[in-house]
């Protein structure tokens, strides 16, 4: 008799888990890095047991915590002002645990602004950032695996993205950056291009160990490596199509 946990997962079941993870993130239960890592793991999961491990420390889909007000009954919140980080001939840095529940702004005038989003609790569906650099540098650090939408302009400056993004079709977190650089730089860097962030999913890792034995660390590294290699291959294939190959 087949172990229920070893039943093969379907695409619909993977998407349901990804949506549960997204909701948990908006509720403040997961950081951006945790959401990205678990989303990637959900898309590469092959069995029900692997999917269950990703949500074992989260409320069941559709569950309403005791005392919570149903979403449809909540009064509409007034528009919130953008939260600004400004460095004028100096530095402004935001790292570690923090909450993002509104649009962000970063201004560097002959100075540096660093926004590290990896450990942030993202309470919005999309992280929206306006970045202005005048003879300065704005650096935005995100987990590899998010989708970055960068627009704007650069005059005698540079705006660029250096992130290992997810394969097309994946429902992953989105970071939208509106960049304006004048003799300065606006850069969005992935985890592999910045100082690596130490992951701390204690309960999640413990379940990996229970499910897969003492080699769970190697298995996790293998899954992440295979996922990133797949994204590179898909991007290269997409570029080949764009050149008419």
N, C-alpha and C positions, 0 to 999 in steps of 0.2 A: 504494500500500500504506500502511495506517495506521501511523503511528509508535506503538510500544507505549506510550510515555510519554503519548500523547494519548488513550489509551483511556479512556472515561468510567468514573468510580469508582462502585461500588455502595454502598448503605447498609451492607451487611455488611462491605465492605472498610474503610469509614470507622470502623465500630465496632471492627474488629480493630486498626486503628492507634491508636485512643483507648486500648484496653486495653494495647497495647505501651507507650504513653506513661505510663500509670498504673504499670505494673510498673517502668519505668525510674525513675520518681520515688521509689518505695518503695526502690529500690536505691541512691538517692542520686545519680542521674545528672542530674536536673533539679530546679531550684528550683520553688517553688510558682507563681511568675509565669511561668516557662518552660512548666510543665505546662499552666497555664490558657490561655496564648496559643496553644500548639500544639494543644491540644484544640479550641479555637474554630476554628483554621485547618483542622483535620481535618474538622470538620462542614461547613465551607463549601467544601472542596476539590471540584473537579469532575473531575479527571483523575488517573491513576495517578502521573504525574510530580509533581504537587503533593503527593500523599500520601507518595511516596518521599522528597521533600525534607524532610519533617517528622521522618523517622526515620533519615536517612542517617548521623548521627553516633551512633547507638545500636546495640546488639547486635541481631541478628535475633531475631524472636519465637521463644521456646522455646530459644534458645541458652544454654548453661551455661558461664560463664567458666572457663578453666583453673584447676584447684585449688579450685574452688568445691564446696561440699558441697550435694548436692541438697536442696531444701526439705523433702522428706518425711523426710530422714535427720537433720535438725538437732534437737538436744534442745530440748524446750520451755523457753523462757526464764521465769525467775521474774518475778512481777509487779514492775513498777518503780514507784517512788514518783513522785508528781506533782512537776513542777518549778515552783517558786514564784518570782514576781517581786513584791516588796513595796515600796510607797512610803508611809511614815508621816511626815507633815509634810515630805515631800521627794519626789524624782522617782526613778523606776526606768524605764529605757528599754532596749529590745532591738531593734536594727536591723541591717541588713546581712546577711552570711553567717552562718548558724547552723543547727544541726541540731535537728529536732523528732522524737524517737523515743519520746515518752511524753506523758501528759496534762500540760496546763499549768494553772497557777493564777496569778491576778493579784489583788492586794489593794491598794487605795488608801484610806488613812485620812488625810483632810485633806492629801492629796498626789496625785501623778499617776503613772500607769503607762501606758507606751506599748509595745505589742507590734507590730512591723512584720513580718508573715509573708511578704512578697513575695519576699525573697531567701533564705528559709529552705529547707533540704533537708528535706522532709517524708517521714519513713520509715514513716508510718502511713497507713492508708486514709482515716481521718477525723481531723481536728485537733479535739481535745476540750479546751475551755477553761472553767474556772470563774472568773468575774470577780466580785469583791466590792468595792463602793465605798461608803464611809461618809464623807460630806462631802468626797468626792474625785472624781477622774475616771479611768476606765479607757478607753483608746482602743486598739482593735485594727484594724490596717490590713491589708487583703487585696487581691489583684488583682481587678479587675472581671471577672466571668465565673464566679466560684465560687458555690456555693450556701451560704447562711448559714442555719443553724437556731438561732434565738435564743429561749430561754425563761427563766423565772425571774420575779422580781417587782421592782417599784420603789415605794418609799414616800417620798413627797415628793422624788422624784428622777425619773430618766428612763433608759430603755433603748431603744435604737433601732438600726436597720440602714439604712445609706445606701450600697447597693452595687448596681451594674448586674449583676443575676444572669443566669445562662444561661436559655435557653428551656426549658420543661418537656420532659422526655424525654432531655435530654443527660446523658451520663455524665461529669460534671465533678467537681472536688474539692469536698469538703464541709467546712465549718468549723462546728462545733457549740459554741455558747456558752451556758452556764448563768449568768445574770446576777442579781445581788442588789444593788440600789442603795437606800441609805437617805440621803436628802438629798445624793445624788451622781448621777453619770452613768456609764453603760456604753454605749459607742458602737462600732459596727463600721462602718468606713468603707472604701469602695472606692478604687482608684487615682485615679479622676477627682475624688474629694473630698479627697484628700491631695496632698502634693507628688509630682508624677509621678515614677515610677521610670525611670531611664535603662536601657533594655534593652541587653543585650550578647550577642546571639546571633551571634557572628562567622561561624562556619561556616554556620549556617542562612541568614543574610542573603547570604552569598557565593553560595550555591546559588540563592537568589531572583534575584540579579543575573545568574547564568549562564543561568537558565531564562527570565527575562523582560526582560533588558536593563537599561539604566541607569535605567529608570523603576520599578525594583522597590520603592523606598521609597513612591512614590505608590500602587502596587498594594497594598502591605501596609496603608497607611493606609486605602485604600478598602475592603479586606476587613474591617478592624476596625470601620470606621464602619458598613458595611452590616450586620455581625453585631449590633452594639449597637442599631441601629435596628430590626432584626427582633425582638430581645428586648423592646424597648419596646412594639412593636406587639402582640406576643403577650401581654405583661402587661396592656396596656390592654384587649385583647379578652377576656382572662380575667376582669378586673374587671367588664367590661360584662355578661358572662354571670352573674356573681355577683349583680348588681343586678337581674337578671331581664329584661335587654334582649333 
